[in-house]
Amino acid sequence: MTDLTRLSLKSLRDGLAKKDFTALEATNAYLASIEAANEKLNAYIAVTAEQAREMAKASDAKLAKGESGALEGVPLGIKDLFATKGIHTQAASHILDGFKPEYESTVTSNLWRDGAVMLGKLNMDEFAMGSSNESSYYGPVMNPWRAESGNKDLVPGGSSGGSAAAVAAWLCAGATATDTGGSIRQPAAFTGTVGIKPTYGRCSRWGIVAFASSLDQAGPIARTVEDSAILLQSMSGFDAKDSTSADIAVPDFAAAVERGVKGLTIGVPKEYRMDGMPEEIEKLWQEGLEWLKAEGATVKDISLPHTKYALPAYYIVAPAEASSNLARYDGVKYGLRVTGKDITDLYELTRAAGFGREVKRRVMIGTYVLSAGYYDAYYVRAQKVRTLIKKDFEDAFNAGVDAILTPATPSAAFGIADQEMNADPVKMYLNDIFTVTVNMAGLPGIAVPAGKDSAGLPLGLQLIGKPFDEETLFAAGRVIEKSANLDLAPAKWW
């Protein structure tokens, strides 16, 4: 039998429907892969083997009766930010020690409704704050990719590093992830996988641990554009429990994948040509444009003039919202509790012991920019910049642009414990330079593997779309995927 873990999600789903193998066999194959690899990759924080087998048996019973859902029997990994009833949900933070919610997030409920199987909870940057998955209380995730000429451990990107690494290393057929400033697209680019951040409001945020509520959005990481479309279909939908959820019909995303780009206009923002951009990234970007042109698209230069303010504005808005959202973790009702001489002492000691360094840094920044005397100077001004960034995109789309092509990241994956990155938080934050604008404007964005650097590491391109037009991104992303025609199997060292 073919190694079931190497099948695409679509092929796995089709094989299950044709009864070529059972859901239990597929689940056991993935559980065996996790057992063999996880000690080195550290992608999973918790493996729910017993529950996975029970869910797989239930799927087999449904498949036997011809009552299968859209993801019946498909084994998935779930980012530790999604609440899963009775199962470890800690946002990879010590402050949520031992927390097992009594409720299920809407996104995971949708997946279980469609028959998906949960393999376990995936590692991530603590509270989704990070671009390298090094801020997790459970330690860093290793990227399954290594440079062709070396054995240096590389980061998988963040915050959804566990999701990206697990998909790239065949430890799940697909994974849930979240994106606040690039946390789906950057890890996808670093691991040779496909990641889409849908339009803000497309997926419910209910039951997802909040980082920055006006920016957070759930989405999938998968191996192919088609797989990501199938997953997003199940994850999406209106939810009355989330006041920001959009009451808009969910289209058939998978049907749009092979639609092509003939007649589309692809925008190229001049502001994304940064000083010091590696030649490899520039070359790949140009190649992506040629592929789209060859398939009938028109390329048009555009301007997004407020791009240069996006990163500083993002790093005011996101920490401000985080400092407010994280105020609820105080050691009183759940999670870690460090007792002190009085209630104030309890709060201070619990938060000091429970939050990691990066989370503390962002809470402090957020509290500062919201404080009296600085609120107007920083937070209000950042929100005004955000409005201008959104208008830049609206102007481009109103001028006839259907999608925008940019690099996904400024480089390939860098080393774990990289001294330069870890010594300078701003340098780390610059990894989000091409992705944060999309969150600030609430737009959909997809990262698709498009090439490799000189060391053989994957590089991705990003497509940005109009609000609620993920279909065009899947169609254009498929053209890039097909044209690049890459072997995206990392050489197994684990």
N, C-alpha and C positions, 0 to 999 in steps of 0.2 A: 504493500500500500504506500502511496505517496506520503511523504511527511506532511501530516495535516497542518502543522504550524506554518508551513511555507506557502499555503494557499492564500490567495487574496480573500478578503471578507466575502466578496461576491461569489467566488468559486466555492468557498466553504458553504455558504448559504445554499447555493445551487446543488452541491453534492449532498447536503442534508435533505433537501427536498426530494432528490432522486433516490434517497436511501442508499447511496454509495457507502456511507459510514454512518455511525450514530452520533448524536450530540454528546453522549457519554464518552465515546472514543475520542472525539475532538477535544473535549474538556480534559480528559486524562493526558492527552498528548501535550497540551499547554501546561498543565500542572507539572508534568515531568520536566519540561523545559525550564519552568520557573525554579524548580528544585535544584536543577543542575547549574543554573546561571545566576540566581539572585544573590548569592553570597558575594560574588564579584561585582555585579552590576548595581546592586542595591536599588533596583527599580521599585520593588514592592515593599511597603511598610508592613502590610498584613496580608496574608494569603488565606482566602476563605475556601479551602479545598472541600470540606464537607458540604457546605452550602452549595458550592458550584456543582458538585455531583448530583445533589438533590434537584437543583434547577435543571440540569441536563437530562435527568431521568424524566422530569415533568415535560420537558420539550420533546423527548422521544415519544412519550405517550400521545402528545398532541400531533406530532408528525405522522404517527401511525394511523391516526383518525382523520388525517387530512385537514386539521384545524390550525395550521401553523400561522404564526405572526410574521411580521416583516423581518425580524431578526431571530427567528426561532432556532435556539440551540447554538447561537454564535457567542463564543467566549470573549468577554471584554474586561479590560482593566478600568478602574474608576479612580480618578484623582482624589486625593485625601481631603479635598475641599468640599466634596459633595456629601451631604448627610445620608448615611445608609443605616436604616433602622436596626438597632441592636449590634452594630458593627463599628469598630474603631473609626472614629472621625475626629481628627485632631489638627487638621491644617498643618501637619508636620511641626507642631509646636508643643513644647513642654507644658505650657500653661493650660492646655486642654487635656492634660494627662488623664488617661482612663475614660475619656468621654465616649459614650455610646448613645446616640440619640434615640428618642422614642418615635421618630418620624422619618420619612423618606423624602429626599429632594424630588421636585417635580420632574427634573430631567431623568434621574435614574428610575423613577416610577414609570415614565414613558418607555424607557428601554425594557424594563421588566414586563410591561404590558405587551410589548412586541416580541417577547420570548427570549431576550438576551440572557446570557449566563454571566454571573459575576465571579471573576477569578480572585479579586482582592482589591486592596486600596494601594494606590501608587504614590510614591515619594514625590516631593515638591519643595520649592523654597517655602520657608515658614510664612504662613499667611499670604502666600503667593507674592512675596516681596523679594525679587531677585531675578537675575538674568543668567544664572549659572547653576542653579540647584545646589549651591554650597551653603545656603543658610538654613537648611533643614536640620531640625533637632536630631534626626535619624542619620545624619551624615550625608555626604555628597553622593549623587548618582554618577555612575561612569558612563560615558558615551560608548556605545558598542563599536564606533569607528575609531581607528587609529591611523596616524600618518603611515604611508607605505614604507617609509624607511625608519620607523621608530616604534618604541613601545611605551611612549608617554601617555598617561591617563589624561583624557580630555573631558571637558564639561559637555553635557548634552543640551545646554541652554536652560533657561528658566522662564517662568516658574514651573511650567509643566514638563520638567526634565524627566521625571519618572514615566510619564505617559509616552513621551517621544522615544525614550530608550527602550521601553517595553515593546513598543510597536516595531522599532527598527531591529530588535534582537529576537523577534518572533516569540515574545512572551505573552502576547494577546493578539486577537484578530483586529482590534481597534481599541481606542481609549477615549474616555472623556477628558476634557481639559478646560481651562479657563484663560481668558486673555483680558488683561487690564491695560497693558501698554505694549503688548507684543508677546505675551506668555504662551501663546499657541504657535504663532508664526516663527518666532526666533528659534525655539527648540526643534521645530519641524525642519527648518533650514539647516540646522547643525547636525541633524541625524538622517537626512535623506528621506524624510517622510513628508506627507501632505497634511497641512493644518489649516483649517478655516475658522476665522473669527467672524461669525455672522453679524448682521445688523443688530445694533442695540435694541433689545425688545423681542428678538426672534425666538430666543430660548428663555424660559423662565429662570429667574435668579432665586426663586423660593427654595430654601433648604441648602443653599450654597453659602459657605462661610464668607462674609463680606470683607473685602479689602477696601475698594473705592466704589461705592454703589452706583455712581453715575457713569462709570467706565467699565466695570466688570461685565463680561459676557461669556457664557459657556459655548463650547464648540468641540468638534472631534479632531483627533489626530489618527490618521490611517496610512496605509501603504500606497494607496493610489487615489487619484481624483475621484474615481467612481465610488470607491469604498467610503470616502469622506462624505460624498453626496448621500449615500444610503444611510449612513449614521446620522447625519444632520436632519434627515427626514424624520427619523424617530425621536430625536432630541427636541425638535421644535414644536411650537404650538402655543396658543393663548392660554394663560393661566390667571384666573381671577384673584389668586392669592398674591400675585406680584403686580403692584400698581404700575410698573413700567413695562409690563408685558404687552406686546402689540396684538390687537385683535384683528389679525390678518391671516387669510388662508395660507396654508403651507403648500407650495407647489410641489410637483414631482421633480425633485432635484436630479435624480438619477437619469430621468428622461432628457435633461438638458445637456448632459455630459458630452454627447457626440454631436451636438448641434453645430459646432464649428464657429468660425469668427468672420465669415464672409459678410462684408458690408458694415462691419463694426469699425468704430474710430477709437484708436488706442492713444491715450494721452501720455506724453513724456515730460514730467516736470523738471525744468532746468535747475530748480533749487535742490534737487536730490543729488546733483553732481557735486559732491563735497570735496573740499581741498584734501589732498592726501588719500583719496579713495584708491584702494589697490587696483592695479591695472586689470587683474583677473576679474574683479567685480564689474568694472566698466565694460570689459570685453563680453562678459556673459550677458549683461544688460542689452548690449547691441545685438548679440546673437538672438536673444529672446524676441526683440523687435523684428528681426529678419524672419524668424519662424512665423510670427503672426502675420507679417506682410505676405509671406509665401502662401498663406491659407486664405488670403483675400481681405485682410484687415487694412485699414488706412492708419498711418502713424501721424500724430500731430503734436508739435511742441506746445506745451502749456506752461503757465506760471502759477505757482502756489506761493505767493509772496510772503505769507506769514509763517512758512515752514520753520524759519530760523528761530522763531519764538516758541515752537511747539514743545521742545524738550524741557526748557526751564518752566514753562507754564504747567506742563504735566507734573513735574516734580514739586509743584506747589499744590495743585488740585488733589492729586492722589494721596500724598501724606496728610493733607488737611482732612480728607474724608476718612482716612485710616485712623487718625488719632481719635476721631469721633466714634467710629465703628468699634475700635478696640477698647474703648472705655468700659465695655460690659464685662471684660475679663478681670475680675477682682478677687477671685478666690473664695467667694461667698457661696454661690449656688452650685457650681460644678467645676470640674477640673482641678488643677493644682491649688493647694492651700498651704501657705507658710504662715503659721500663727505668730502673732506679735503681742506687744503689751496692750494695744488697743486697736480699734478698727482701722485707723489711718495707717498704723504700723503693718497690719495684716495686708492692706492694699499694696503698700510700697514694697514689702518683702516678697509678696507673691508675684508682683509684676517684674520685680528685679530678677527673680529666679526663673520665672516662666518665659519671659520674652528673650529672644536672641538679640545679638548685636545690631543686625540690620533692621529688625522690627523696632527696636528702641530708637535707632537713629531716625527712622521715618516718623514715629510717633512724636519725637521731640521737634522735628521740622514742622510737622502738621500743627502741633500745639502752638508753636511760635507764630506761624503765619495766620492763625486764627485769633491770636491774642489782641487785646485792646491796643490800639496804636499801630498795629501792623496789618490788621484785617483789610483795610482799604488799599494799603500800599502793595500788598502781595496777593491775597486771595481774590479780592474783587477785580484787581487788574488782570490776574491770570484767567478769570472767567470771561473777561472782555476779549482777551486774546483768543480764547477758545471759540467765541462767537465768530471772530474774524477768520479763524482757520476753517470753520465749518462753511463760511461764506465763500472762501477760496474754492473749495470743492464744488459747491453749488454753482458757482460761476463757470467752472470748467464743464460740468455736466450740462448746464444750460446752453453752452456753446457747442453742443453736439458730441461731446466725448462720452463713450459708452463704458470705458474702463481705463484705468491708469496702470502702467507698468513701471515698477521700481525694483531695485535690489531688495532682498528681504533683510539682510544683515550686512554690516560693513566688513566682515571677514568670515572665514571658516571658524570652526570650534577652536577655542584656546585651551590651554592646559589647566587642570585642576590645581588649586592653590597657586595660581599664577601671581607672582609677587607684585608685578606692575598693576594688575587688575585689583587685587585685594588691598593694595596700599592706597589706591585712589578710587573712592566710590564713584566719582564723576566719570572716570574712564569706563567703569563697569556700566554706568547708566547710559553711556553713549552707544551701547549695543542696541538700544531701543530707538535709535535716531530715525530709522525708516518706518517704524511701526506705530509710534505713539500718536501721530496725527490722525490715524484711522479711528482710534478710541476716542480722541478728543472730539471728533466729528460724528461719532456713532455709526460709522460706515462699515460695510463688510470688507474683509481682506483675506486673501488666501496666499499661502506660501507653498510653492511647488518646486521640487528638486529640478535643477536645470543644468547642472554641471559639477565639475570637481576642480579643486585648486591644484597647484603644482605638487602638493603632497598626497593627492588622491582623496582629499576630504570633500564631502558634499557641500555644494553651494545652492542657495535657493533664490528664486525670483518671486516678487510679490505683485499680486494684482489687486487693485482697489476698485470697488464697484459703487454703484448708486444704492441708496437705501432700499433694502428688501429686494435687491436684484442679485442674489447669490447665484442664480442660474447662469448669468453671463460669465461670472467668475469660474464656475465649473466648466463651461464650454471653452473659455480661453485657456484655463489651466490645463485642460486635457490636450489642447494643441501643443502647449509647451512640453508636457509630459511625453507625448508621442514623438515630438521632434527631437527632444533630448535623448530619448531611448537609452537611458542609463541602466547599468547594472547596479542596483542599490542594495546589494547584499554585503554587509561589512565582513571582512575576513575574521573568522571566529577565533578569538584568543581567550575567551572565558570558558 
